[in-house]
Amino acid sequence: MNKRDKKRKEHRYLERQADKLKLQGAEQAIDMLYVIPLYVLREQFGFGNVILMRFIERFNQITEQLGHKKVPLRTLVDHIEYETGIKLQDNAVINTWNIDGEPKRVVRRPRKNEKAEVLKRTLYPLC
């Protein structure tokens, strides 16, 4: 085996390792997309098994439609904004509403260590 073959073999090995890491990251992201909303719906709003299963089914349907490009993500974002006044933009939640005929705008961006603090406060009781 010459140097070129060794480099190719090493390159293929590194590509396979990178693909495994990408797959693991994608699986973790999907798990988080399920777990966090389910946890919030159950703990904060008291939803039971039936509603949580409906959520999972609908979540899967929408995810599949997004994956097959049947519904663009922009449509969902626009619909949320139209129905609720909540605008999702550049990792920020912008809430707009009318008070006394005057539109108000609140921009909420996460602070640096806010995620860690929120997790400590909310998940510590679970440990």
NORQUI-V212491 format. One record per residue. PSI is psi as a letter, one per 20 degrees, with the letter a starting at -180 (NA if undefined). OMEGA is omega as a letter, one per 40 degrees, with the letter a starting at -180 (* if undefined). NEAR is the number of other C-alpha atoms within 10 Angstrom. Layout:
((PSI OMEGA NEAR) (PSI OMEGA NEAR))
This chain:
((p a 5) (r a 6) (g a 8) (g i 9) (h i 10) (g i 11) (g i 11) (g a 11) (g i 12) (g i 12) (g i 12) (g i 12) (g i 12) (h i 12) (g i 12) (g i 12) (g i 12) (g i 12) (h i 12) (g i 12) (h i 12) (g a 12) (g i 12) (g i 12) (g i 12) (g i 12) (g i 12) (h i 12) (g i 12) (g i 11) (g i 11) (h i 12) (h i 12) (g a 15) (g a 12) (g i 11) (h i 14) (g i 19) (g a 14) (g a 12) (h a 16) (g a 15) (g a 11) (h a 9) (i i 9) (k i 11) (q a 14) (a a 12) (g a 10) (g a 9) (h i 14) (h i 16) (h i 12) (g i 11) (g a 16) (g i 15) (g a 12) (h i 12) (g i 14) (g i 13) (g a 12) (g i 16) (g i 14) (g i 13) (h i 14) (g a 14) (h i 12) (j i 10) (k i 10) (h i 10) (p i 14) (q i 12) (h i 15) (h i 9) (g i 10) (g i 13) (g i 14) (h i 15) (g i 14) (g a 14) (g a 16) (g a 11) (h a 8) (i a 12) (j i 16) (p a 19) (p i 18) (p a 15) (p i 11) (l i 8) (k i 9) (q i 12) (p a 15) (o a 17) (p i 16) (p i 16) (r a 13) (p i 10) (p a 8) (k i 6) (j a 7) (p a 8) (p i 9) (q a 11) (p i 13) (p i 11) (p a 12) (o i 11) (q i 13) (p i 10) (r a 7) (g a 8) (j a 8) (g a 11) (g a 10) (g a 9) (g a 11) (g i 11) (g i 10) (g a 11) (g a 9) (h a 9) (i i 10) (g a 9) (h a 7) (h a 5) (NA * 4))
